[in-house]
Amino acid sequence: MTVVPPIRQHRHARIAARTMLVLACIAMATGCSTMRGWFSSNDDKADTEPAKLVDFQSSATPSRIWTASAGKGDGRTGVAQAPTIADGNVYAASVKGGVRAFDLQSGRSLWHHDSDLRLSGGPGAGDGLVVAGSLDGEVVALDAATGALRWTATVPNEVITRPAVGQGLVVVRSNDGRVTALDAASGERRWFWVQDLPPLTVRGNAPVTLAPGFAFIGTDEGSLLALALSDGRVAWEQPVGIADGRTELERMADVDGAPVVDGAVVIASSYKNSTVAFEGPSGRPLWAAESGGAGGVGVASDRLVVSDSAGRVWGIDKYVGTSYWQQPALVRRNLAPAAVHGDYAVVGDLEGYLHWMRLSDGEFAARTRASRSAIAGRPAVADGILVVQDVDGDLSAWRID
């Protein structure tokens, strides 16, 4: 079975050639075994099947400390639900089941806001609010302590990534390329910005990252831009991945992971296997690495970790962009975005495994099966605890020793 990222098409009035391209992509995503049998040999399958897991000598031990359910998960919607950790609590949403809060240390249920909305992409949290968007373009803001409804709002298209909350605003990215800033107290719209979308993109949106005075946006065209929080004007825009190639599929350069702010530096990674660091206030490029992925970066004290579109995991110097190591043993396993858990990089995969790799050299340190279902969203980490959500909506929390 060929594993490729979910894709989406924009601008419905497309000519037949473009329609054929999309049909070809769908055929790849569903792994058309009959056609593969016509045109390839058994030897070719080794280059298309997910890599088989290899044994290794474990040097660390993961321990599951609790499990919980967030409701019915995202299934095949491709929205990559992920939990959020804030102020010692875990917040999780589901397509059917509303929003739930759990104690990070014990997994104890704190509250449940039931909803008929098809909530997607995971909630954002901050300033006493928990905010989630839906596949129908509705936004719901809840009291972080009690789960009580504060307000609702509507944006023009589905929301498949977590909203950003802070500095008196809730900033929502919708799937039509629009970024909408809502007043955190009332939900009233303050401003919006619209992106012209490319014809073909990876299924997903980069969560907005807030910094003092700015909202950083990774675009479907492969760039990073800074919007002024005061009025939504573009302060600067810079390329992260160059959308080159002969076909629209080859030109996909999405930045679908949340930009990372590290001091005065902002870092973003592209589906075109590139990671770039910029000076946050000015947008001046600082360095570029020829490794990266649409899902964004995990951050350690002196390095970054990324999982690329092929399934390789990379360790990158945070200050100059040189590669410390790469781990190729997980290719074609449809990896979730990489996170940092203590001294380890960690990724989930299509079979529900979690893989820990040493930050020092990229060698495997531990592996466990967190779920029988795929892990598509980035694990959340705080206070030494990693929390992951599978596509069925089940949560598990882990320590590593």
TORKOL-4160 file (C-alpha; in steps of 0.2 Angstrom, whole numbers, padded with zeros to 4 digits, m for minus):
401
<pt num="1" X="0000" Y="0000" Z="0000"/>
<pt num="2" X="0007" Y="0017" Z="m0005"/>
<pt num="3" X="0006" Y="0029" Z="0009"/>
<pt num="4" X="0004" Y="0048" Z="0004"/>
<pt num="5" X="m0003" Y="0063" Z="0013"/>
<pt num="6" X="m0021" Y="0067" Z="0011"/>
<pt num="7" X="m0023" Y="0081" Z="m0002"/>
<pt num="8" X="m0036" Y="0094" Z="m0006"/>
<pt num="9" X="m0041" Y="0103" Z="m0021"/>
<pt num="10" X="m0047" Y="0121" Z="m0023"/>
<pt num="11" X="m0056" Y="0132" Z="m0036"/>
<pt num="12" X="m0069" Y="0120" Z="m0041"/>
<pt num="13" X="m0070" Y="0126" Z="m0060"/>
<pt num="14" X="m0055" Y="0115" Z="m0066"/>
<pt num="15" X="m0051" Y="0108" Z="m0083"/>
<pt num="16" X="m0052" Y="0089" Z="m0086"/>
<pt num="17" X="m0033" Y="0087" Z="m0085"/>
<pt num="18" X="m0033" Y="0094" Z="m0067"/>
<pt num="19" X="m0047" Y="0082" Z="m0063"/>
<pt num="20" X="m0037" Y="0068" Z="m0069"/>
<pt num="21" X="m0022" Y="0073" Z="m0058"/>
<pt num="22" X="m0033" Y="0072" Z="m0043"/>
<pt num="23" X="m0040" Y="0055" Z="m0048"/>
<pt num="24" X="m0022" Y="0049" Z="m0050"/>
<pt num="25" X="m0018" Y="0056" Z="m0032"/>
<pt num="26" X="m0034" Y="0047" Z="m0025"/>
<pt num="27" X="m0028" Y="0031" Z="m0034"/>
<pt num="28" X="m0011" Y="0032" Z="m0025"/>
<pt num="29" X="m0019" Y="0036" Z="m0008"/>
<pt num="30" X="m0030" Y="0021" Z="m0010"/>
<pt num="31" X="m0016" Y="0010" Z="m0016"/>
<pt num="32" X="m0024" Y="0003" Z="m0032"/>
<pt num="33" X="m0018" Y="m0015" Z="m0030"/>
<pt num="34" X="m0025" Y="m0021" Z="m0047"/>
<pt num="35" X="m0015" Y="m0008" Z="m0057"/>
<pt num="36" X="0000" Y="m0011" Z="m0047"/>
<pt num="37" X="m0001" Y="m0030" Z="m0051"/>
<pt num="38" X="m0002" Y="m0025" Z="m0070"/>
<pt num="39" X="0013" Y="m0014" Z="m0070"/>
<pt num="40" X="0025" Y="m0019" Z="m0056"/>
<pt num="41" X="0034" Y="m0034" Z="m0049"/>
<pt num="42" X="0035" Y="m0040" Z="m0031"/>
<pt num="43" X="0052" Y="m0032" Z="m0030"/>
<pt num="44" X="0044" Y="m0015" Z="m0032"/>
<pt num="45" X="0033" Y="m0017" Z="m0017"/>
<pt num="46" X="0048" Y="m0015" Z="m0006"/>
<pt num="47" X="0048" Y="0003" Z="m0012"/>
<pt num="48" X="0030" Y="0007" Z="m0008"/>
<pt num="49" X="0025" Y="m0003" Z="0007"/>
<pt num="50" X="0028" Y="0005" Z="0025"/>
<pt num="51" X="0045" Y="0000" Z="0031"/>
<pt num="52" X="0045" Y="m0015" Z="0043"/>
<pt num="53" X="0050" Y="m0012" Z="0061"/>
<pt num="54" X="0067" Y="m0018" Z="0065"/>
<pt num="55" X="0073" Y="m0024" Z="0082"/>
<pt num="56" X="0085" Y="m0014" Z="0092"/>
<pt num="57" X="0092" Y="m0014" Z="0110"/>
<pt num="58" X="0081" Y="m0002" Z="0120"/>
<pt num="59" X="0090" Y="0010" Z="0131"/>
<pt num="60" X="0074" Y="0019" Z="0138"/>
<pt num="61" X="0058" Y="0013" Z="0145"/>
<pt num="62" X="0041" Y="0021" Z="0141"/>
<pt num="63" X="0028" Y="0019" Z="0154"/>
<pt num="64" X="0009" Y="0022" Z="0151"/>
<pt num="65" X="0002" Y="0032" Z="0166"/>
<pt num="66" X="m0016" Y="0035" Z="0160"/>
<pt num="67" X="m0028" Y="0033" Z="0146"/>
<pt num="68" X="m0044" Y="0042" Z="0142"/>
<pt num="69" X="m0057" Y="0045" Z="0127"/>
<pt num="70" X="m0060" Y="0061" Z="0119"/>
<pt num="71" X="m0075" Y="0054" Z="0110"/>
<pt num="72" X="m0077" Y="0048" Z="0092"/>
<pt num="73" X="m0061" Y="0053" Z="0083"/>
<pt num="74" X="m0057" Y="0060" Z="0066"/>
<pt num="75" X="m0057" Y="0044" Z="0057"/>
<pt num="76" X="m0053" Y="0047" Z="0038"/>
<pt num="77" X="m0057" Y="0066" Z="0038"/>
<pt num="78" X="m0038" Y="0069" Z="0038"/>
<pt num="79" X="m0039" Y="0083" Z="0051"/>
<pt num="80" X="m0025" Y="0076" Z="0063"/>
<pt num="81" X="m0033" Y="0079" Z="0080"/>
<pt num="82" X="m0020" Y="0083" Z="0093"/>
<pt num="83" X="m0022" Y="0087" Z="0112"/>
<pt num="84" X="m0017" Y="0103" Z="0120"/>
<pt num="85" X="m0008" Y="0105" Z="0137"/>
<pt num="86" X="m0010" Y="0121" Z="0147"/>
<pt num="87" X="m0009" Y="0126" Z="0165"/>
<pt num="88" X="m0007" Y="0107" Z="0170"/>
<pt num="89" X="m0023" Y="0102" Z="0161"/>
<pt num="90" X="m0025" Y="0092" Z="0144"/>
<pt num="91" X="m0038" Y="0098" Z="0132"/>
<pt num="92" X="m0045" Y="0087" Z="0118"/>
<pt num="93" X="m0059" Y="0088" Z="0105"/>
<pt num="94" X="m0067" Y="0075" Z="0094"/>
<pt num="95" X="m0078" Y="0075" Z="0079"/>
<pt num="96" X="m0092" Y="0067" Z="0089"/>
<pt num="97" X="m0090" Y="0070" Z="0108"/>
<pt num="98" X="m0087" Y="0089" Z="0111"/>
<pt num="99" X="m0072" Y="0095" Z="0121"/>
<pt num="100" X="m0065" Y="0087" Z="0137"/>
<pt num="101" X="m0052" Y="0092" Z="0150"/>
<pt num="102" X="m0041" Y="0080" Z="0160"/>
<pt num="103" X="m0028" Y="0082" Z="0174"/>
<pt num="104" X="m0011" Y="0080" Z="0166"/>
<pt num="105" X="m0004" Y="0070" Z="0180"/>
<pt num="106" X="m0018" Y="0058" Z="0183"/>
<pt num="107" X="m0029" Y="0058" Z="0168"/>
<pt num="108" X="m0044" Y="0062" Z="0180"/>
<pt num="109" X="m0059" Y="0070" Z="0170"/>
<pt num="110" X="m0061" Y="0088" Z="0175"/>
<pt num="111" X="m0076" Y="0093" Z="0163"/>
<pt num="112" X="m0085" Y="0088" Z="0147"/>
<pt num="113" X="m0093" Y="0101" Z="0136"/>
<pt num="114" X="m0105" Y="0090" Z="0125"/>
<pt num="115" X="m0108" Y="0097" Z="0108"/>
<pt num="116" X="m0117" Y="0092" Z="0091"/>
<pt num="117" X="m0103" Y="0102" Z="0082"/>
<pt num="118" X="m0090" Y="0091" Z="0072"/>
<pt num="119" X="m0075" Y="0098" Z="0081"/>
<pt num="120" X="m0059" Y="0096" Z="0072"/>
<pt num="121" X="m0040" Y="0099" Z="0073"/>
<pt num="122" X="m0039" Y="0100" Z="0092"/>
<pt num="123" X="m0042" Y="0114" Z="0103"/>
<pt num="124" X="m0032" Y="0129" Z="0107"/>
<pt num="125" X="m0030" Y="0136" Z="0125"/>
<pt num="126" X="m0025" Y="0152" Z="0133"/>
<pt num="127" X="m0030" Y="0167" Z="0144"/>
<pt num="128" X="m0043" Y="0156" Z="0153"/>
<pt num="129" X="m0051" Y="0150" Z="0136"/>
<pt num="130" X="m0052" Y="0134" Z="0127"/>
<pt num="131" X="m0057" Y="0136" Z="0109"/>
<pt num="132" X="m0061" Y="0124" Z="0095"/>
<pt num="133" X="m0067" Y="0125" Z="0077"/>
<pt num="134" X="m0078" Y="0113" Z="0067"/>
<pt num="135" X="m0080" Y="0106" Z="0050"/>
<pt num="136" X="m0095" Y="0117" Z="0047"/>
<pt num="137" X="m0085" Y="0133" Z="0051"/>
<pt num="138" X="m0091" Y="0136" Z="0069"/>
<pt num="139" X="m0080" Y="0142" Z="0083"/>
<pt num="140" X="m0084" Y="0138" Z="0101"/>
<pt num="141" X="m0075" Y="0146" Z="0116"/>
<pt num="142" X="m0076" Y="0138" Z="0133"/>
<pt num="143" X="m0071" Y="0143" Z="0150"/>
<pt num="144" X="m0055" Y="0133" Z="0153"/>
<pt num="145" X="m0059" Y="0130" Z="0172"/>
<pt num="146" X="m0077" Y="0124" Z="0170"/>
<pt num="147" X="m0080" Y="0120" Z="0152"/>
<pt num="148" X="m0095" Y="0133" Z="0152"/>
<pt num="149" X="m0099" Y="0141" Z="0135"/>
<pt num="150" X="m0092" Y="0158" Z="0134"/>
<pt num="151" X="m0097" Y="0162" Z="0116"/>
<pt num="152" X="m0099" Y="0155" Z="0098"/>
<pt num="153" X="m0094" Y="0163" Z="0081"/>
<pt num="154" X="m0094" Y="0158" Z="0063"/>
<pt num="155" X="m0080" Y="0158" Z="0050"/>
<pt num="156" X="m0083" Y="0155" Z="0031"/>
<pt num="157" X="m0076" Y="0137" Z="0029"/>
<pt num="158" X="m0071" Y="0122" Z="0039"/>
<pt num="159" X="m0058" Y="0124" Z="0053"/>
<pt num="160" X="m0046" Y="0109" Z="0053"/>
<pt num="161" X="m0032" Y="0116" Z="0065"/>
<pt num="162" X="m0032" Y="0123" Z="0082"/>
<pt num="163" X="m0036" Y="0141" Z="0085"/>
<pt num="164" X="m0023" Y="0152" Z="0093"/>
<pt num="165" X="m0028" Y="0161" Z="0109"/>
<pt num="166" X="m0018" Y="0176" Z="0117"/>
<pt num="167" X="m0016" Y="0195" Z="0118"/>
<pt num="168" X="m0035" Y="0198" Z="0119"/>
<pt num="169" X="m0038" Y="0188" Z="0102"/>
<pt num="170" X="m0043" Y="0171" Z="0096"/>
<pt num="171" X="m0035" Y="0169" Z="0079"/>
<pt num="172" X="m0044" Y="0155" Z="0068"/>
<pt num="173" X="m0037" Y="0148" Z="0052"/>
<pt num="174" X="m0050" Y="0141" Z="0040"/>
<pt num="175" X="m0048" Y="0129" Z="0026"/>
<pt num="176" X="m0052" Y="0142" Z="0012"/>
<pt num="177" X="m0036" Y="0151" Z="0017"/>
<pt num="178" X="m0044" Y="0164" Z="0028"/>
<pt num="179" X="m0037" Y="0170" Z="0045"/>
<pt num="180" X="m0050" Y="0178" Z="0056"/>
<pt num="181" X="m0046" Y="0187" Z="0072"/>
<pt num="182" X="m0060" Y="0187" Z="0085"/>
<pt num="183" X="m0061" Y="0196" Z="0101"/>
<pt num="184" X="m0057" Y="0184" Z="0115"/>
<pt num="185" X="m0070" Y="0192" Z="0127"/>
<pt num="186" X="m0085" Y="0192" Z="0115"/>
<pt num="187" X="m0081" Y="0182" Z="0099"/>
<pt num="188" X="m0084" Y="0198" Z="0088"/>
<pt num="189" X="m0073" Y="0199" Z="0072"/>
<pt num="190" X="m0059" Y="0211" Z="0073"/>
<pt num="191" X="m0050" Y="0208" Z="0057"/>
<pt num="192" X="m0047" Y="0195" Z="0043"/>
<pt num="193" X="m0034" Y="0191" Z="0030"/>
<pt num="194" X="m0037" Y="0180" Z="0015"/>
<pt num="195" X="m0024" Y="0169" Z="0006"/>
<pt num="196" X="m0025" Y="0164" Z="m0013"/>
<pt num="197" X="m0024" Y="0145" Z="m0012"/>
<pt num="198" X="m0014" Y="0135" Z="m0024"/>
<pt num="199" X="m0024" Y="0122" Z="m0034"/>
<pt num="200" X="m0018" Y="0107" Z="m0024"/>
<pt num="201" X="m0012" Y="0106" Z="m0006"/>
<pt num="202" X="m0009" Y="0094" Z="0008"/>
<pt num="203" X="m0024" Y="0091" Z="0018"/>
<pt num="204" X="m0021" Y="0102" Z="0033"/>
<pt num="205" X="m0017" Y="0120" Z="0039"/>
<pt num="206" X="m0003" Y="0127" Z="0049"/>
<pt num="207" X="m0009" Y="0132" Z="0067"/>
<pt num="208" X="m0007" Y="0150" Z="0070"/>
<pt num="209" X="0008" Y="0155" Z="0081"/>
<pt num="210" X="0006" Y="0171" Z="0092"/>
<pt num="211" X="0021" Y="0182" Z="0097"/>
<pt num="212" X="0021" Y="0199" Z="0104"/>
<pt num="213" X="0012" Y="0210" Z="0091"/>
<pt num="214" X="0012" Y="0196" Z="0078"/>
<pt num="215" X="0003" Y="0181" Z="0071"/>
<pt num="216" X="0014" Y="0170" Z="0061"/>
<pt num="217" X="0006" Y="0160" Z="0047"/>
<pt num="218" X="0013" Y="0145" Z="0037"/>
<pt num="219" X="0004" Y="0146" Z="0020"/>
<pt num="220" X="m0001" Y="0132" Z="0008"/>
<pt num="221" X="0010" Y="0140" Z="m0005"/>
<pt num="222" X="0025" Y="0137" Z="0005"/>
<pt num="223" X="0029" Y="0153" Z="0014"/>
<pt num="224" X="0029" Y="0161" Z="0031"/>
<pt num="225" X="0021" Y="0177" Z="0035"/>
<pt num="226" X="0019" Y="0189" Z="0049"/>
<pt num="227" X="0003" Y="0198" Z="0052"/>
<pt num="228" X="0001" Y="0213" Z="0064"/>
<pt num="229" X="m0011" Y="0208" Z="0078"/>
<pt num="230" X="m0018" Y="0226" Z="0078"/>
<pt num="231" X="m0026" Y="0225" Z="0061"/>
<pt num="232" X="m0021" Y="0210" Z="0051"/>
<pt num="233" X="m0009" Y="0219" Z="0039"/>
<pt num="234" X="0006" Y="0209" Z="0032"/>
<pt num="235" X="0022" Y="0214" Z="0041"/>
<pt num="236" X="0033" Y="0203" Z="0030"/>
<pt num="237" X="0032" Y="0187" Z="0020"/>
<pt num="238" X="0046" Y="0175" Z="0016"/>
<pt num="239" X="0047" Y="0158" Z="0006"/>
<pt num="240" X="0051" Y="0142" Z="0016"/>
<pt num="241" X="0048" Y="0129" Z="0002"/>
<pt num="242" X="0049" Y="0133" Z="m0017"/>
<pt num="243" X="0034" Y="0127" Z="m0026"/>
<pt num="244" X="0044" Y="0120" Z="m0041"/>
<pt num="245" X="0040" Y="0105" Z="m0052"/>
<pt num="246" X="0032" Y="0100" Z="m0068"/>
<pt num="247" X="0015" Y="0095" Z="m0060"/>
<pt num="248" X="0004" Y="0103" Z="m0047"/>
<pt num="249" X="0008" Y="0087" Z="m0036"/>
<pt num="250" X="0026" Y="0090" Z="m0037"/>
<pt num="251" X="0024" Y="0109" Z="m0033"/>
<pt num="252" X="0016" Y="0106" Z="m0017"/>
<pt num="253" X="0026" Y="0116" Z="m0004"/>
<pt num="254" X="0014" Y="0117" Z="0011"/>
<pt num="255" X="0019" Y="0124" Z="0028"/>
<pt num="256" X="0006" Y="0114" Z="0038"/>
<pt num="257" X="0015" Y="0114" Z="0055"/>
<pt num="258" X="0014" Y="0128" Z="0068"/>
<pt num="259" X="0029" Y="0140" Z="0066"/>
<pt num="260" X="0040" Y="0139" Z="0081"/>
<pt num="261" X="0045" Y="0155" Z="0090"/>
<pt num="262" X="0062" Y="0154" Z="0100"/>
<pt num="263" X="0066" Y="0170" Z="0107"/>
<pt num="264" X="0067" Y="0183" Z="0093"/>
<pt num="265" X="0068" Y="0169" Z="0080"/>
<pt num="266" X="0054" Y="0160" Z="0071"/>
<pt num="267" X="0056" Y="0144" Z="0062"/>
<pt num="268" X="0045" Y="0135" Z="0049"/>
<pt num="269" X="0046" Y="0119" Z="0039"/>
<pt num="270" X="0039" Y="0114" Z="0022"/>
<pt num="271" X="0033" Y="0099" Z="0013"/>
<pt num="272" X="0047" Y="0103" Z="0001"/>
<pt num="273" X="0059" Y="0096" Z="0014"/>
<pt num="274" X="0066" Y="0113" Z="0019"/>
<pt num="275" X="0067" Y="0121" Z="0036"/>
<pt num="276" X="0071" Y="0140" Z="0037"/>
<pt num="277" X="0074" Y="0151" Z="0052"/>
<pt num="278" X="0070" Y="0170" Z="0052"/>
<pt num="279" X="0072" Y="0185" Z="0063"/>
<pt num="280" X="0055" Y="0187" Z="0070"/>
<pt num="281" X="0052" Y="0206" Z="0070"/>
<pt num="282" X="0060" Y="0209" Z="0052"/>
<pt num="283" X="0058" Y="0193" Z="0043"/>
<pt num="284" X="0077" Y="0192" Z="0039"/>
<pt num="285" X="0082" Y="0174" Z="0034"/>
<pt num="286" X="0095" Y="0167" Z="0046"/>
<pt num="287" X="0098" Y="0150" Z="0039"/>
<pt num="288" X="0090" Y="0136" Z="0029"/>
<pt num="289" X="0091" Y="0117" Z="0030"/>
<pt num="290" X="0088" Y="0105" Z="0016"/>
<pt num="291" X="0077" Y="0094" Z="0027"/>
<pt num="292" X="0060" Y="0096" Z="0034"/>
<pt num="293" X="0041" Y="0092" Z="0032"/>
<pt num="294" X="0024" Y="0099" Z="0031"/>
<pt num="295" X="0020" Y="0095" Z="0049"/>
<pt num="296" X="0033" Y="0107" Z="0057"/>
<pt num="297" X="0047" Y="0105" Z="0070"/>
<pt num="298" X="0049" Y="0099" Z="0088"/>
<pt num="299" X="0061" Y="0110" Z="0098"/>
<pt num="300" X="0075" Y="0105" Z="0110"/>
<pt num="301" X="0088" Y="0115" Z="0119"/>
<pt num="302" X="0100" Y="0116" Z="0105"/>
<pt num="303" X="0092" Y="0107" Z="0090"/>
<pt num="304" X="0076" Y="0104" Z="0081"/>
<pt num="305" X="0068" Y="0087" Z="0075"/>
<pt num="306" X="0057" Y="0085" Z="0059"/>
<pt num="307" X="0049" Y="0071" Z="0050"/>
<pt num="308" X="0049" Y="0073" Z="0032"/>
<pt num="309" X="0037" Y="0068" Z="0018"/>
<pt num="310" X="0046" Y="0051" Z="0015"/>
<pt num="311" X="0046" Y="0046" Z="0034"/>
<pt num="312" X="0064" Y="0051" Z="0038"/>
<pt num="313" X="0067" Y="0059" Z="0055"/>
<pt num="314" X="0080" Y="0073" Z="0056"/>
<pt num="315" X="0090" Y="0081" Z="0070"/>
<pt num="316" X="0095" Y="0099" Z="0065"/>
<pt num="317" X="0106" Y="0112" Z="0074"/>
<pt num="318" X="0094" Y="0125" Z="0080"/>
<pt num="319" X="0107" Y="0139" Z="0078"/>
<pt num="320" X="0114" Y="0136" Z="0060"/>
<pt num="321" X="0103" Y="0123" Z="0052"/>
<pt num="322" X="0116" Y="0109" Z="0049"/>
<pt num="323" X="0110" Y="0091" Z="0051"/>
<pt num="324" X="0116" Y="0081" Z="0066"/>
<pt num="325" X="0108" Y="0065" Z="0060"/>
<pt num="326" X="0094" Y="0057" Z="0050"/>
<pt num="327" X="0084" Y="0041" Z="0055"/>
<pt num="328" X="0078" Y="0032" Z="0039"/>
<pt num="329" X="0071" Y="0016" Z="0047"/>
<pt num="330" X="0053" Y="0023" Z="0047"/>
<pt num="331" X="0050" Y="0028" Z="0029"/>
<pt num="332" X="0033" Y="0026" Z="0022"/>
<pt num="333" X="0025" Y="0024" Z="0039"/>
<pt num="334" X="0015" Y="0040" Z="0037"/>
<pt num="335" X="0023" Y="0048" Z="0052"/>
<pt num="336" X="0015" Y="0061" Z="0063"/>
<pt num="337" X="0024" Y="0077" Z="0066"/>
<pt num="338" X="0040" Y="0075" Z="0078"/>
<pt num="339" X="0040" Y="0081" Z="0096"/>
<pt num="340" X="0053" Y="0082" Z="0109"/>
<pt num="341" X="0051" Y="0072" Z="0125"/>
<pt num="342" X="0065" Y="0074" Z="0137"/>
<pt num="343" X="0081" Y="0068" Z="0129"/>
<pt num="344" X="0072" Y="0060" Z="0114"/>
<pt num="345" X="0063" Y="0064" Z="0098"/>
<pt num="346" X="0047" Y="0055" Z="0097"/>
<pt num="347" X="0035" Y="0051" Z="0082"/>
<pt num="348" X="0019" Y="0041" Z="0080"/>
<pt num="349" X="0014" Y="0031" Z="0065"/>
<pt num="350" X="0001" Y="0023" Z="0054"/>
<pt num="351" X="0000" Y="0008" Z="0065"/>
<pt num="352" X="m0001" Y="0017" Z="0082"/>
<pt num="353" X="0017" Y="0015" Z="0087"/>
<pt num="354" X="0027" Y="0028" Z="0096"/>
<pt num="355" X="0045" Y="0028" Z="0092"/>
<pt num="356" X="0058" Y="0037" Z="0103"/>
<pt num="357" X="0075" Y="0042" Z="0096"/>
<pt num="358" X="0090" Y="0049" Z="0105"/>
<pt num="359" X="0092" Y="0068" Z="0102"/>
<pt num="360" X="0111" Y="0065" Z="0102"/>
<pt num="361" X="0112" Y="0053" Z="0088"/>
<pt num="362" X="0095" Y="0048" Z="0081"/>
<pt num="363" X="0097" Y="0030" Z="0086"/>
<pt num="364" X="0081" Y="0021" Z="0093"/>
<pt num="365" X="0079" Y="0021" Z="0112"/>
<pt num="366" X="0062" Y="0014" Z="0114"/>
<pt num="367" X="0046" Y="0009" Z="0105"/>
<pt num="368" X="0028" Y="0005" Z="0111"/>
<pt num="369" X="0011" Y="0003" Z="0103"/>
<pt num="370" X="0000" Y="0016" Z="0110"/>
<pt num="371" X="m0015" Y="0011" Z="0100"/>
<pt num="372" X="m0021" Y="m0001" Z="0087"/>
<pt num="373" X="m0026" Y="0015" Z="0076"/>
<pt num="374" X="m0015" Y="0028" Z="0067"/>
<pt num="375" X="m0008" Y="0042" Z="0076"/>
<pt num="376" X="m0009" Y="0057" Z="0065"/>
<pt num="377" X="m0007" Y="0073" Z="0076"/>
<pt num="378" X="0008" Y="0079" Z="0085"/>
<pt num="379" X="0010" Y="0073" Z="0103"/>
<pt num="380" X="0009" Y="0086" Z="0116"/>
<pt num="381" X="0023" Y="0087" Z="0130"/>
<pt num="382" X="0023" Y="0096" Z="0147"/>
<pt num="383" X="0031" Y="0092" Z="0164"/>
<pt num="384" X="0040" Y="0076" Z="0157"/>
<pt num="385" X="0023" Y="0069" Z="0151"/>
<pt num="386" X="0019" Y="0065" Z="0133"/>
<pt num="387" X="0000" Y="0064" Z="0128"/>
<pt num="388" X="m0005" Y="0057" Z="0111"/>
<pt num="389" X="m0022" Y="0056" Z="0103"/>
<pt num="390" X="m0026" Y="0043" Z="0089"/>
<pt num="391" X="m0038" Y="0044" Z="0075"/>
<pt num="392" X="m0051" Y="0035" Z="0085"/>
<pt num="393" X="m0051" Y="0049" Z="0098"/>
<pt num="394" X="m0042" Y="0039" Z="0112"/>
<pt num="395" X="m0029" Y="0047" Z="0122"/>
<pt num="396" X="m0014" Y="0040" Z="0132"/>
<pt num="397" X="m0001" Y="0048" Z="0143"/>
<pt num="398" X="0018" Y="0042" Z="0144"/>
<pt num="399" X="0033" Y="0045" Z="0154"/>
<pt num="400" X="0050" Y="0039" Z="0148"/>
<pt num="401" X="0065" Y="0033" Z="0159"/>
